[in-house]
C-alpha cells in the first residue's frame, strides 16, 4: 500500500484563506475588543480590569495598590495582550477629562489634557472609584453569566450587573473592522430620570426622553449648539453637533483686550490647540494677536489670547472659532454590541436595552436571594422545633456513635431533613438559651417577609419596576452632579469680517521680473533711497504701487497662469532688501516667470468700483490675443500655494503681454514681430473671453517669425515706441507709422532688410515721457542707461541708431524702463 505523504494537505484558494481568516479576526475585534456592550457600556479589557480589581479587593474602601499589580492580574488571568494596552485602558478609566464618571481612582501622574502620557505603571497606584463598585454590585448573586478565560482555568463575567447606565453616562470611543463608535458622555442624573420615566410610562416618545436628557454632558464642559441636530442624532444614532469653548472677552488697560477660554471642547488636546493658535499669530494669518499663553492650574483651564490695541476682539474670536479647535464638530456614531452583534443604536434602544438588562439582573438576584432565604427558613424552622423536643434530641445524639450516625438518627426518629439535621448537630450549646430562641423566631418572621417580597417581585412586573426605580433613585441621590455642558438651541453662524481682523495700512508693493515680491511700510520707503529697490543683477521692477493691506494683486506668468495674493499676505520687507521669491510658496513650471502684475478688483475689502469694469489684454508669442474682465481674476481655494489658468496656450506658445485697460477708453493694439512686421488696429476688434479661453488670432505670422511685443496705446496721447534690435540699434518712432489694418493681418515691415546680418527686433516699449531713462543690458553683464531723446524719431524703414557703449554690452539681451512711475517721482510718501 502506497502512502501519500500529502494526503493531509487541503488545497484552498488564497482568496478563501484570506476571507476566512480575516472574517474570524474581524469578528473577534468587533465582539471582543473595540466595541462596548450595550448593557454595561464596557469593552472587554475595561470589564476585565474592573473585575480583576474587585476580585483582588482593590476597591474604594481599601488602600491603593500598585497599578502594575492590577495589570499583571488582568494579563495573567483574563486578557492575554500587551501590558501597555491594558495600562492605557486603565489610565483612561481614571481620567476625569475623558470620562464623566471616572471608574478608577488613581494616585500619581495619569496624563493630562495636553496629551502628556501617564507615569509608568510601576509608579502609579489605583483602586476602584466608589461609582465603579455599582457596576460590580450584586455580581456574587448569580446575576450575570460567566465564561471560561483564555486558558479555561477560571471564569470571567461576560457582562457586569451595571447598576447605572454606564454606556450613555461615560460614553465610548473605538475603531473596529468596518465599524467605529463615538458615544458622548451624559449627565448621570438626567439619564436616570429618563430611565425612570420609561419605567413609569408604557408609552413614550423620544421627545419625552429629551425633556430629561438635554444633550451630552462632557467632563470638560463647553457649549453645544443645535437642539435640532441633537434630536436627529438621538433619533438615528448618528449625527453631528457643534461644540465650542466657553469664552469670555476681558478688557485690559490701554485699549487692549484678551480672549479667555475656561472650558474647551471634549477631547481637544489643549497643548496642540495652543500651538495652533500661536502658529496663526507667528505666520500672520491673522493680525491683532500679541500673545497666546496657558494659565491653567489646579483650579481649571484658562487659555489666554492677548490682543493688540484697538483690535476688534469679537472679529478675532470669530476667526479663531472657524480656524482652530476652539470650536469643533462632534460626530455621534452610537454603535454598540447588542445580542452579540454591532448595532447602530438610538437613544431609546440604548435605554431600553439597559432596562431589560436590569430587569434580568434583579430577577436573577431575587431568585438567588429567594432560594437562600427559603433554605435558611427551613433551617430556622428545624432549630425552633428542636427547642420543643430538646431533651429527646439530646438523648438521641448522645446515643449515636458519631456525627453522621447522629444526623441519620435525627432524620429517622424526628423526620428532620438532612440540612436541618446538619444544623442541629453543628449547633453550639449557648444557642440553646431563651434569648437565642427569641432571635430565631424574629429571624423566621423576617425571612417570611422577605420571601413574600421576593415572590411578589418575581410575580409582578410593576413591583420589579418599582425596585429598579428605587435603586436608580438612590444612585442618583448619591452620585449625581450638576450639568457641566451648556446647551444652546441654535447654531451661531460665524461671519469672518477680514477687514476687522487685519489693520488697514498703506504700503508700497513691488514685484520684479524674476519673481521677487514684497510690501514695504511707508516708514521704510521714506527712509531709503527710493531708486535703490533691492533686487538681483539684471532684475528689474515690473510693478511698484502704493496700495492698502485691504487690496490684492494679480501676477501673470509667461505660462498663461495667474497668482492671486492679498497684500496683507505679502512679506513685510525693507525697501532696500530683496523680497520673497514666488517659488517659495507656489509650484511653478520649468522656465515660468512673471511678465506683469496689477491690482485686483477685489481684495480683502470691498470691490473697487472704479476698476470693476476694466479688462486685461493678453497676447502670446505666437500671435494669439484676447481680453478678459479684470474682475475674473479672483481668489480661489488653493490660492496660497497654486496658480490658476489665465489663458490656455498652444504647445510651445507663451504669454508676452498682460496689460490692464480701462473701460470706455479708446485704445490701439500694436503688434511687433521679431522680423519687424508691425500691425495696428483698434482694441475694440479684440473680443472678450473668460479665463482659460484661448483667444483669437491677433496677427498673421510668417513661418519662424514670432511676436516680441504687443503694446496698447491710448488714443490722443503723446505715446512713442522704442524698439531694440539684436545688433544693438535703438529705433524710436511714432505709432502712426505702423500700418493700420484689421485684426489677423500680417502688417508691414518696420526695419530695412539688409543682405548681411539684417536687423531683428528683440523687444519694444511704449513710452509717454521721452526723458524717462531706459536700460539696455547685454551678455557681458554691463547695463547701459539711455535717454530716448538722444535717439531721433525715425521713419518706417529706418534701422535706428546704435546704443551708446555698444562695445561694452557685447550681445544685447533686452531693454526695460529704468524706474517705474512711483520710484521716479523721488518724492516721499506722506505717512
SULSUL-V778007 format. One record per helix or strand. SS is the DSSP state (~ for helix, > for strand). FROM is the first residue (numbers start at 1). TO is the last residue. If there is no record, write none. Layout:
BEGIN
SS:FROM:TO, SS:FROM:TO
END
This chain:
BEGIN
~:14:34, >:37:37, ~:44:55, >:65:66, ~:67:77, ~:83:92, >:104:107, >:125:128, ~:130:136, ~:139:141, >:146:148, >:155:157, ~:166:170, >:172:175, >:180:183, ~:188:200, ~:206:209, >:223:225, ~:227:236, >:238:244, >:246:251, ~:253:255, >:257:263, ~:270:282, >:289:294, >:297:297, >:300:300, >:303:307, ~:313:323, >:327:333, >:335:338, >:341:344, ~:347:388, ~:390:399, ~:403:414, ~:418:425, ~:429:432, ~:434:459, ~:461:479, >:486:488, ~:498:501, >:506:512, >:516:521, ~:522:526, >:541:548, >:552:557, >:561:566, ~:567:569, >:572:572, >:580:581, ~:582:584, >:594:599, >:615:620, >:624:629, ~:630:632, >:644:645, >:655:661, >:667:673, >:677:682, ~:683:685, >:688:688, >:696:697, >:707:714, >:720:725, >:729:734, ~:735:737, >:740:740, >:748:749, >:761:767, >:773:778, >:783:787, ~:788:790, >:793:793, >:801:802, ~:806:809, >:812:817, ~:821:824
END
